[in-house]
Amino acid sequence: MRDFLPADKVRRERVLAVIRERYRAHGFDEIETPVMEEYGRLHAGIGGDNEKLAYNVLKRGLDADAIRAAADDAAALTDLGLRYDLTVPLARFYATNRGQLPGVFRSIQIAPVWRAERPQKGRYRQFMQCDIDVIGDASARAEAELVVATLDTLDALGLEGGTVRINDRRVLDFMLDTFGFAVDERPGVLITIDKLDKIGPDGIIAELRDRGATAPAVDAFETFLRRPMTLEYHPYGERQIRKALPEGAPDDIVAHLVGIGEAVAAARGGGDVPLAFDPFLVRGMGYYTGTIFELAHPSADYSLGGGGRYDGMIGRFLGQDVPAVGFSIGFERIVDLVPEPTDAAAPAVVLVHDRDVPAGELLALKAALVGDGSRVRLEQRTKNLKALLERAAADGYTAFATVAAGTRRDALEIKPLA
Amino acid sequence: MRDFLPADKVRRERVLAVIRERYRAHGFDEIETPVMEEYGRLHAGIGGDNEKLAYNVLKRGLDADAIRAAADDAAALTDLGLRYDLTVPLARFYATNRGQLPGVFRSIQIAPVWRAERPQKGRYRQFMQCDIDVIGDASARAEAELVVATLDTLDALGLEGGTVRINDRRVLDFMLDTFGFAVDERPGVLITIDKLDKIGPDGIIAELRDRGATAPAVDAFETFLRRPMTLEYHPYGERQIRKALPEGAPDDIVAHLVGIGEAVAAARGGGDVPLAFDPFLVRGMGYYTGTIFELAHPSADYSLGGGGRYDGMIGRFLGQDVPAVGFSIGFERIVDLVPEPTDAAAPAVVLVHDRDVPAGELLALKAALVGDGSRVRLEQRTKNLKALLERAAADGYTAFATVAAGTRRDALEIKPLA
């Protein structure tokens, strides 16, 4: 978990403000849920491996006897936990508040989540997520709205040229079925396939044989992987999707994938569709039931976000299935890629004053500049004026003026910093 | 703890954005700390009664033996807790990051805190605080900057006419000393005096006698309270402060209070100083060492915020005393008082479409309007069009257009949502 100093914090808030504004423009509405949810809800088997990483909150008012009694039942010690994602809380929120929401509800959630991960580079125990979800629309339009809003947001941040890799969980099921993998070995096979980018086809096949996966199925998969063709990622469309799959892919699944591409193309006004079909895209979460996405950008060799369709989850809370699909921008991964804005911000002035300037004079000068639209910081003059001004510049100040006792507003000489 | 639906959330974010922008204009810099702090730090005796209300986080990976062993030492069960205020984390942040901060550090913190309160009207277990603090300036200028920034922020929110009630902890010490209360009974006497607004002078004196406070001291206090004068809250200045106190108030304390008023007056460009000296203002937190504030506004009969000087606290973490003073706007108390802005927001259009409009046509129309700067929501036509449009209006949409299959951009008739 990290402290954010002013320069980082202002950058983060600026990026969040752009994301919030773009998401809203695309017809999504922001909601907020409490950071703590009930323990039982967080540990209902929906959150996958993240459930093990949850921070759980001690019940209030436990005495020694209650603690001893709870020794063999950790759930008796805890009734609440910090959310590890924004999807489980959204499903709970929708079930709670459905009567007050539109028929198709497009939500924004911009908020932190917590996971008790082992510390490692690029992983934090508290991190921001920026999610949009469409609840109540089973059609490909929902996926298309998410993709268009996400790419428009990247564009607005100065990260043009993003691409969405796309697949469907049912495509994976169809392929594993076609090759002949048994149902109970499929989760393990998917974990291996998920490594294709890292270990390549040879690594995949070797690992599947090591796992002891059904041998004829591995043979069939190997033949398919090594067939004499290159995966064509462009142009995105029915022909390319069919070519990337074994014969006989179900029409409805292919039509859904094609429909997303057509709607995205229409919204982007033609040109290259920023979608790449990837039949080996897996995504870890077990709750996905259909489309899955990952966000790619030329400036990074890792995914900048992702999401998918989870039509079964809301039913767990509501007792009635409602289609749902979401897309999350990996805020911590993009915030350092976003270029600084080139347009000048509002003027920001440091007033460097002598020790003996009366407080009233200083505050009157400051108020006058603030009233004119400047950001103003007071700094008492130090021996090392250069260091003082450099620090102010690092905090975004652009100008300075020196103030002695009796300096009046019209005598202030405001000079650029740097 | 509460869910926030779109209409509430957008209002909250709008108010927070104004607060953040005004605080920044006044030279404060925003920081962020993790929501969890170490258990020991949260329970170091600084947080007063709030320590008892902390949510504590269960250690990860405890087995049954470890839980049994912890039965008589609840601190062995927990290593982290959710912050109950933003002041303890700020003191820890300053001690951690001091080398990277300006000599006088003016911080903004806009963030939630948690207290396991019994549910009651207007009290929440998760609530937002908006704090500004000045660290490293012992002069009255620090208090004046806080007061000016706070009142300017209220003005920017449309809550003009705010007043800051002000006192100094040392004034209370001086009075209790003058009347003759023993040192060990003073905390209890202050708890009683804090009720003056509610129970009046008669109630205060009766309660002090019930408490068994030193009788001659209560007599002296009663004589003082009933002396033939009305407390004059205006004009704020030395004469009024001296008149409101027993003879012999220490010059340095009075001068500090007067200095705050002079600097605020200079910043506000003369006119009535929006300060009211109140010698019976107490504020609950034990860590205050000097000036204390409360924010009052004609639209509410309760305090909208408060703060004070806590020169001793940072030394607890840093091992070296650093003066500090803060002011917190009670966000949950003001958010419902803030008037809606009267200037029109960006256009927000609902596209009400027939079921059979292809996704590509819809998304192209939506993209065209988004590209022109509108916020756009798609809604499939329902039998009750009126209810649909009313809900959209409640979410801030201002116009709508109907879309049939084949409707082109130039044929869209955008009508106001009255």
Interface residues (C-beta under 8 A of the other chain):
Chain A: M1 R2 D3 F4 L5 P6 K9 V10 R12 E13 A17 R20 R24 A25 H26 G27 D29 E30 I31 E32 T33 P34 V35 M36 Y55 N56 V57 L58 R60 L62 A64 D65 I67 R68 A70 A71 D72 A74 L77 T78 L80 L82 F93 T96 N97 Q100 L101 P102 G103 V104 R106 P112 W114 A116 R125 Q126 S139 A140 R141 A144 E145 V148 D152 G259 E262 A263 V264 A265 A266 A267 R268 G269 A346 P358 A359 G360 E361 L362 L363 A364 K366 A367 V370 G373 S374 R375 V376 R377 L378 E379 Q380 T382 L388 R391 A392 D395
Chain B: M1 R2 D3 F4 L5 P6 K9 V10 R12 E13 A17 R20 R24 A25 H26 G27 D29 E30 I31 E32 T33 P34 V35 M36 Y55 N56 V57 L58 R60 L62 A64 D65 I67 R68 A70 A71 D72 A74 L77 T78 L80 L82 F93 T96 N97 Q100 L101 P102 G103 V104 R106 P112 W114 A116 R125 Q126 S139 A140 R141 A144 E145 V148 D152 G259 E262 A263 V264 A265 A266 A267 R268 G269 P358 A359 G360 E361 L362 L363 A364 K366 A367 V370 G373 S374 R375 V376 R377 L378 E379 Q380 T382 L388 R391 A392 D395
